[in-house]
Amino acid sequence: MKHFQIVALIFMSVVMLAFKTQYTGAMQGTILPLEGIQEIMVIAGPDTIKVTHANGAFLLKNLPPKTYTLMVKAIPPYLDYTLNDVAVIDSATTDIGQIKLLQQ
């Protein structure tokens, strides 16, 4: 019986170590003017996330740590906007600040 308990303890330890803590970060910012925003997207490789906003402000949580591209599709006469190389790190919020869309 003692041998079984030791084997079970070792097995449970291996199983527990197999599950790593997955770290995530976040991205936030503001885009103005409101009437210029058609769509906000965050892109990493083949993955695209459409972002919702409230009065131009957005907060996107639970992002895996990596580098992203933020794209704003604008409504004319405003111009589309792209921000490359936005780094999101473990357990932190990357604040991109305020983006003002330019007009043609």
Buried (B, 14 or more C-beta within 10 A) or exposed (E): EEEEEEEEEEEEEEEEEEEEEEEBBBBBBBBBEEEBBEEBBBBBEEEEEEBEBEEBEBBBEEBEBEEBBBBBBBEEEBEBBEBEEBEBEEEBBBEBEEBEBEEE
